[in-house]
Amino acid sequence: MPLVSEAEMERGMGRAAQDPLAAAQTVATLRVGQEVDGVFACSRKERQMTKAGSPYLTVELRDRTGAILARAFRDADLLAGRFERGELVRVRGRVESFREQPQIELQAIARVDAQEAQADLASFLPVARRDLEELEGFLEHLAREVYDPGLRGLLERMLGDKELRRELRRAPCAVPRGGSGPAGAGAGAGGRGGGSGGGHHAYLGGLLEHTVAVATMALELCTVHQRLDRDLLLTAALVHDLGKTREFTYGAEIERSEEGRLLGHVELGLRLLALHAPPALMPARRLALEHCVILHHGPEGASGQRFASGEAIALYRLNALDAHLKSAFEHGLV
């Protein structure tokens, strides 16, 4: 699958309203009974069989606004040979209702390259609604609230790393799974484009949004529970998910990288901490910070390690609170 460069990603995220797709059909605007003729990213492709033994084709189509299922019951094998998962495809068909969810009845589908479609691949990836420049401003403000020399030095090194900063700006917290709820619910079903059936903040910029939210709550919590180590908890909130900057690859869809699959974002985050740790960060402070990072998903996600600090418990709860609330909003549960 072709990968998206950082420059292409920035164009896709920063000029969403200016590219040719803005005036084209999008998943979010599709309605039952509507004719479809447009370009989408194929994020799923399956050859399946009816009860009568006839093959049919099921694909998931997505753009930055969401995802929708499409099926072809005629010429399934012929159509399947014209594209692959992860490619851009031109689709013709009609939106029908299946089990009270919209889906496209395919008449034609074939690959199309980004140049022919006059679009960046990043234009088809779900994007945060929040303004990323504003979120980066909040991030910098929160980092300046840390006064411990070692922890502050760590944050300055991390935020001064241009490559890491770019990845923090574009990374999601999870891989999109196709709209809010069952695949296909993103079209005209009230779902937020780029929602996730398996995670929260599953869109470009989602990691930055989540990090700012958790750190903001951490700062407020310290005014209520003054026994908490404010600098430690705030730093832990700012760095707890930084491993996600190495966990994903970007093409016509977001996928997990090889190191993301093999190591996971917690281990990748610990490696980033080690890479950027300044001499002023004392071993005991670094150990306390690493403990918070390792346990931010709780003991079950940390090979049975037990909480050894109030800051680790607080980070775990704040991370879960933001993740669960965001998932509830994305999936229409509240």
Secondary structure, 3 states (H helix, E strand, C coil): CCCCCHHHHHHHHHCCCCCHHHHCCCHHHCCCCCEEEEEEEEEEEEEEECCCCCEEEEEEEEECCEEEEEEECCCHHHHHCCCCCCCEEEEEEEEEEECCEEEEEEEEEEECCHHHHCCCHHHHCCECCCCHHHHHHHHHHHHCCCCCHHHHHHHHHHHHCHHHHHHHHHCCCCCCCCCCCCCCCCCCCCCCCCCCCCCCCCCECHHHHHHHHHHHHHHHHHHHCCCCCHHHHHHHHHHCCHHHHHCEEECCCEEECHHHHHHHHHHHHHHHHHHHCCCCCCHHHHHHHHHHHHCCCCHHHCCCCCCCCHHHHHHHHHHHHHHHHHHHHHCCCC
